[in-house]
């Protein structure tokens, strides 16, 4: 909470850190910047802010810096950060909460292809209950309109070697549950 004076009254308001903590279920203020999350993050090199920098910016209430960045969109959700954190902060959950807040506030990442991929991945998961690579690639290329045919030869090579399937694999076990989770996640955003 932060204390705000409007000239007449002193009131408490929820700050950005409180909002992210509530949305993620994580104790953001518990982070003491040891850097173990960043040291183990396989995506840290691609991010404009490392995981521990994101947490620090949230702690400081630097909402625009965090929500206009790309770190939350590049998170692989592997939870290596969570397994390494001595304070039990799950950075993947924090990034997911930040992405929801960004979508709710109609903020876009610096690289439009990142949001196109994110939306395509969620659409595919919502439709099939699992990722269908060809659909994700196609939807991402259509949404981003950047270099639509750049990877065409690579795709053909992967298809010829049996690494890409034109049709999605159908696995009923758990698919309905995954589709429901994706639907609820979209409603929360």
C-alpha positions in Angstrom: 0.0 0.0 0.0 1.1 3.6 -0.5 0.0 6.6 1.4 -1.4 9.5 -0.7 -2.3 13.0 0.4 -4.9 14.8 -1.7 -4.5 18.0 0.2 -7.3 17.3 2.7 -7.1 13.6 3.5 -4.4 11.0 3.8 -5.5 7.8 2.2 -4.0 4.4 1.4 -4.1 3.2 -2.2 -3.1 0.0 -3.7 0.2 0.4 -5.5 1.5 -1.4 -8.5 3.5 -3.9 -6.3 0.3 -4.7 -4.4 -1.6 -5.2 -7.7 1.0 -7.6 -9.0 1.3 -9.5 -5.7 -2.5 -10.0 -5.6 -2.7 -11.0 -9.3 0.2 -13.5 -9.0 -0.3 -14.8 -5.5 3.4 -14.0 -4.9 5.1 -12.0 -2.1 6.9 -9.6 -4.4 8.3 -7.6 -1.5 10.1 -10.7 -0.1 12.6 -10.6 -2.9 16.0 -9.3 -1.8 17.7 -9.4 -5.2 20.0 -12.3 -4.9 19.9 -12.8 -8.7 19.4 -16.6 -8.6 16.3 -16.4 -10.8 18.2 -14.5 -13.4 21.3 -16.8 -13.2 19.1 -19.8 -14.1 16.7 -18.2 -16.6 17.2 -19.6 -20.1 15.5 -16.6 -21.6 17.2 -13.8 -19.7 19.5 -13.0 -22.6 16.5 -12.2 -24.8 14.7 -10.1 -22.3 15.1 -6.3 -22.0 15.0 -6.7 -18.2 16.2 -9.7 -16.3 13.8 -11.5 -13.9 15.3 -9.9 -10.8 15.2 -6.4 -12.5 11.5 -7.0 -13.3 10.8 -7.8 -9.6 12.8 -4.7 -8.5 10.9 -2.5 -10.9 7.6 -3.8 -9.6 8.8 -3.2 -6.0 9.6 0.4 -7.0 6.2 0.9 -8.7 7.7 1.4 -12.2 4.6 0.2 -13.9 5.3 1.8 -17.4 8.8 0.4 -17.5 7.6 -3.1 -16.7 4.4 -3.3 -18.7 6.0 -1.7 -21.8 8.9 -4.1 -21.7 9.2 -7.6 -23.2 10.4 -9.7 -20.3 6.9 -11.0 -19.4 6.3 -12.1 -23.0 9.6 -13.9 -23.3 9.2 -15.9 -20.1 9.2 -19.6 -21.1 7.3 -20.6 -17.9 9.9 -23.3 -17.2 9.9 -22.3 -13.5 13.7 -22.6 -13.1 13.5 -19.3 -11.3 11.0 -20.6 -8.8 13.1 -23.7 -8.1 16.1 -21.5 -7.4 14.5 -18.7 -5.4 15.3 -18.8 -1.6 12.2 -16.7 -1.0 9.9 -19.1 -2.9 8.8 -16.5 -5.5 7.5 -18.0 -8.7 8.6 -15.5 -11.3 6.7 -17.4 -14.0 3.5 -16.6 -12.1 4.5 -13.0 -11.7 5.2 -12.7 -15.5 1.8 -14.3 -16.3 0.1 -11.7 -14.0 2.0 -8.9 -15.6 0.9 -10.1 -19.1 -2.7 -10.2 -17.9 -2.4 -6.6 -16.6 -0.7 -5.5 -19.8 -3.5 -7.1 -21.9 -6.2 -5.6 -19.7 -4.6 -2.1 -20.1 -4.2 -2.7 -23.9 -0.4 -2.4 -23.7 1.6 -3.9 -26.5 5.1 -5.4 -26.3 8.0 -3.7 -28.2 8.1 -6.5 -30.7 4.6 -7.1 -32.2 5.6 -10.7 -33.2 5.8 -11.5 -29.5 2.2 -10.7 -28.8 1.2 -12.4 -32.1 2.9 -15.6 -31.0 1.4 -15.4 -27.5 -2.1 -15.0 -28.9 -1.6 -17.7 -31.5 -0.3 -20.1 -28.9 -3.2 -19.5 -26.6 -5.7 -19.9 -29.5 -4.2 -23.2 -30.4 -4.2 -24.5 -26.8 -7.8 -23.3 -26.5 -8.8 -25.1 -29.6 -7.0 -28.4 -29.3 -6.0 -28.6 -25.6 -2.4 -28.8 -26.7 -0.1 -26.8 -29.0 -0.3 -27.5 -32.7 2.9 -26.1 -34.2 1.7 -25.6 -37.8 -1.3 -23.6 -36.6 0.8 -21.5 -34.2 3.3 -20.7 -36.9 0.6 -19.8 -39.5 -1.5 -17.7 -37.1 1.7 -15.9 -35.8 2.8 -15.1 -39.4 -0.7 -13.8 -40.3 -0.9 -11.7 -37.2 2.5 -10.2 -37.3 2.7 -9.7 -41.1 6.5 -9.6 -40.8 8.5 -12.0 -43.0 5.6 -14.4 -43.7 7.6 -16.7 -46.0 10.9 -16.4 -44.2 10.8 -19.9 -42.7 8.9 -21.7 -45.4 11.9 -23.9 -46.5 12.7 -24.7 -42.9 9.1 -25.8 -42.4 9.1 -27.9 -45.5 12.3 -29.6 -44.4 10.8 -30.3 -40.9 7.6 -31.6 -42.5 9.5 -33.9 -44.8 11.4 -35.4 -41.9 8.2 -36.0 -39.9 9.0 -33.2 -37.4 5.9 -31.2 -38.2 2.4 -32.5 -38.7 -0.2 -30.7 -40.7 -3.0 -32.1 -38.5 -3.0 -31.8 -34.7 -2.5 -34.8 -32.6 -5.8 -35.5 -30.7 -5.4 -36.6 -27.1 -8.7 -36.5 -25.2 -7.2 -37.1 -21.8 -6.9 -33.7 -20.2 -7.7 -31.7 -23.3 -11.0 -30.5 -22.0 -9.4 -29.3 -18.8 -6.7 -27.4 -20.7 -9.3 -25.8 -23.0 -11.2 -24.7 -19.9 -8.1 -23.3 -18.3 -7.3 -21.3 -21.5 -10.9 -20.0 -21.7 -10.8 -18.9 -18.1 -7.4 -17.3 -18.5 -8.7 -15.3 -21.5 -11.7 -14.1 -19.5 -9.4 -13.0 -16.7 -7.3 -11.0 -19.2 
